[in-house]
Amino acid sequence: MSRKKREFLSSELLSSFAKIYGFEDKLKALEIKDFLENYLSEDLFSEIETVNLKEKVLVLRIKSPLLKNDFCLRKSFFLKKFREVLKDDSLINDLLIL
């Protein structure tokens, strides 16, 4: 007879609640936003308004036209980086910069 697991890490609990209530995509988008906060300078990161993941499309809403253009030019690079952060290639199919 196997015993039930009684101790959980907070990240395990959060991910299980996300599965139950259907906001897994929002958690993944937060992981990407954390990565961008560490990767970009404070000034550049402040230009990013929102990060959303909907139907396997990552949507970045960026205020600055220069940063928006940079993301568009390096789209494949950032897409690869985001897949590495999430550790799953199947979660993101495309990157949309608005």
N, C-alpha and C positions, 0 to 999 in steps of 0.2 A: 504494500500500500504506500503510495507516494504522499509526501507531505505538501501542503500548499505553501507557496512562498508568502511570508508574512512581512518581509522587509523589502522596501522598494526605494530606489533612488528617485529624487524629485523629477528628474528628466524622464524616467520611465513612467511615472504617474501622469505627467503632463502629456506625454505622447499617447498614452492609452485613453485619456479623456478626450484628446483631440480626435482620435479615431471614432470614439463613441458619438461625439457631438458634431463631427464633420467639419472641423476647422484645421485640418492637417495642412492645407495649402497656406494658410495664414502663418502657421509656425515655420514653414519652409521659407516663406517670404521674410520673416523676421531674422532667420539665420543669414539670409543673403544681405539684409540690411546691416546686420552686425558686421559681416565681412566687409561691406563697403565702407562702414565707419572706420574700420581699422586700416583698410587699404588706401583710402583717399585722405587728403588733408582735411582739416576742419572746414575750411572755406569751400572746398569742392563738395564735401558731404552736405553742407548746408543748402546747396543748390538742388539736392534731390528731394522732391516733395513726397512722393509715395513709391512704395515697392509692393506690388501685388502679384500673386500667382493664380491665374485662372485658366482652367482647362489646358494645363501644360504649357501655357504661354506666360512668360515673366514680363510684366508691364512695369517700366520705370517711367515716372513722370518727373522731368527735369526742367527747372526754370531757366537755366543758363543756355543760350544757343551754342556757345562754344563747347561746353561740356556735352551737350546733346550731340553735337557733331562728332566729338571725340568718341563717344560711345557707339555712334553709328558706324564710324570708320573701323573701330576695333570690336565690332559686334561678335565675330567668331571667337576672338580671344576671351572676351568677357563671358560668353556663353560656356566656353570650356572651363573657365575659372569657377563659375557658378555651379556647374555640374560636379566639379571637384569638391566644392564646399558641401554640397548636399550628399555626396558619396553615392549618387545614383543617377545614371545617364537618362533614365526613362522619365524622370520627373519634369524636365524642361525640354520642350521641343523647339521653342522659338523665343526670341527676345524682341520685345516691342518697346521702342523709345518714343515717348510723347513729350 
